[in-house]
């Protein structure tokens, strides 16, 4: 009989131990904390001073009327519809040396923008690249990173050899949003 009591007592002790964690004390209370944070609308570039180096072009100009091309892909981090406006920077966006210039043209392509299909000559005149040319990046919820590529073409004159040397210019890509 003692064996039966011990066996049943042990079983009862195991059941009590398993049930104990599910029992709550009458002198406890629970508080659920709700937490909120705010993210402002913004857009920013992954790098602020990118560069297209001479060796990134698909060659060097070595003849009359020759064109060479290169490109720079940037990432625009944005959580809102964003407008990209290119403007001429150094040398007004026209590849120049101390004594000469190359015909410089651009086009843009990328995620969520209407890609340029033709080269657009640098300048601020009607139909030129820096004449109010804008690109709309349409934000998609949950995306937040958009690749944008600036393509550049440098072309030597068709009727003479350009001066030898290094040619430089700059383009400013400004991202704005409401």
C-alpha positions in Angstrom: 0.0 0.0 0.0 2.8 2.4 0.8 4.1 1.8 -2.8 0.8 2.8 -4.2 0.6 6.0 -2.1 4.2 6.9 -3.1 3.5 6.3 -6.8 0.3 8.3 -6.8 1.9 11.0 -4.6 4.8 11.3 -7.0 2.4 11.6 -10.0 0.4 14.2 -8.2 3.6 16.2 -7.5 4.5 16.1 -11.2 1.0 17.4 -12.2 1.2 20.2 -9.7 4.7 21.2 -11.0 3.5 21.3 -14.6 0.4 23.4 -13.8 2.2 25.8 -11.5 3.6 28.1 -14.2 0.2 28.6 -15.8 -1.4 29.8 -12.5 -1.3 33.5 -12.0 -1.0 35.4 -8.8 -4.0 37.5 -7.7 -1.6 40.3 -6.9 0.0 40.9 -10.4 -0.9 43.3 -13.2 0.2 43.7 -16.8 0.9 46.8 -18.8 1.4 46.8 -22.6 3.5 49.7 -23.8 2.7 51.1 -27.3 5.7 52.6 -29.0 5.7 55.0 -32.0 8.4 56.6 -34.1 8.3 59.0 -37.0 10.1 58.9 -40.3 10.2 62.1 -42.3 9.9 62.2 -46.0 13.4 62.4 -47.5 15.7 61.6 -50.3 19.5 61.3 -50.3 22.3 60.0 -52.5 24.4 57.0 -51.5 27.5 59.2 -52.3 27.8 62.9 -52.6 31.0 63.3 -54.6 31.0 60.5 -57.3 33.4 60.8 -60.2 33.8 59.4 -63.7 37.5 59.1 -64.3 39.2 59.2 -67.7 39.9 55.4 -67.5 36.2 54.7 -67.2 35.5 55.9 -70.7 35.4 53.2 -73.4 38.7 54.6 -74.8 40.5 57.8 -75.5 39.8 60.3 -78.3 42.4 59.6 -81.0 40.7 60.9 -84.2 38.5 63.6 -85.6 34.7 63.1 -85.0 35.3 60.3 -82.4 32.9 59.8 -79.5 33.6 58.0 -76.3 31.2 57.2 -73.5 31.1 56.4 -69.8 28.5 56.3 -67.0 28.1 56.6 -63.2 25.4 54.7 -61.4 24.2 56.2 -58.1 21.6 55.0 -55.6 18.9 57.4 -54.5 17.5 56.5 -51.1 13.9 57.9 -51.1 10.7 57.3 -49.3 8.7 59.9 -51.3 8.3 60.8 -55.0 11.4 62.7 -55.9 12.4 65.0 -58.8 16.0 64.9 -60.1 17.3 68.0 -61.8 20.7 68.0 -63.5 22.6 71.3 -63.7 26.0 72.2 -65.0 28.8 72.2 -62.4 32.4 72.7 -63.2 32.8 74.2 -66.8 29.0 74.3 -67.0 28.9 70.5 -67.6 31.0 70.7 -70.8 34.2 68.8 -71.0 36.9 71.5 -71.3 40.7 71.9 -71.1 42.5 75.2 -70.7 42.3 75.8 -74.4 39.5 73.6 -76.0 36.2 71.9 -75.4 34.6 68.6 -76.5 31.0 68.3 -77.5 29.5 66.8 -74.3 26.2 65.1 -74.2 24.2 63.2 -71.5 21.4 60.9 -70.9 19.8 59.5 -67.8 18.4 56.0 -67.1 17.3 54.1 -64.0 14.7 52.6 -61.8 11.3 54.3 -61.9 12.3 57.1 -64.3 11.7 57.6 -68.0 15.0 56.7 -69.6 16.5 59.1 -72.2 16.7 57.3 -75.6 18.9 59.9 -77.3 22.0 61.8 -76.2 21.2 65.4 -75.2 23.9 68.0 -75.7 25.1 69.9 -72.6 24.0 73.4 -72.3 21.1 75.6 -71.1 19.5 76.5 -74.4 16.2 75.1 -75.6 16.3 71.3 -75.8 19.7 71.1 -74.1 20.4 68.9 -71.1 20.5 71.6 -68.4 17.5 73.5 -69.8 14.9 72.4 -67.2 15.4 68.7 -67.9 13.9 66.8 -64.9 13.4 63.1 -64.0 10.7 61.9 -61.7 11.5 58.9 -59.4 8.1 57.5 -58.4 8.4 56.0 -54.9 7.0 52.5 -54.3 6.2 51.6 -50.7 8.7 49.2 -49.2 11.4 49.9 -51.9 13.3 53.0 -50.8 16.5 52.5 -53.0 16.5 53.5 -56.7 19.5 53.2 -59.1 20.0 56.2 -61.3 22.6 56.3 -64.1 24.2 59.4 -65.6 25.7 58.6 -69.0 28.2 61.0 -70.6 29.4 61.1 -74.2 32.5 63.2 -75.2 33.0 63.9 -78.9 35.8 65.5 -80.8 35.0 68.0 -83.5 34.4 66.6 -87.0 36.5 69.2 -88.8 39.7 69.4 -86.6 41.8 67.7 -84.0 41.1 68.9 -80.4 44.0 70.0 -78.3 45.7 67.1 -76.4 45.3 66.9 -72.7 42.8 66.3 -69.9 39.3 67.7 -70.2 37.1 68.1 -67.1 33.5 69.2 -66.2 30.9 68.5 -63.6 27.2 67.8 -63.3 25.1 68.5 -60.2 22.2 66.1 -59.6 19.7 67.7 -57.2 16.9 65.6 -55.7 13.9 67.5 -54.4 10.6 66.4 -52.9 7.4 67.9 -51.4 
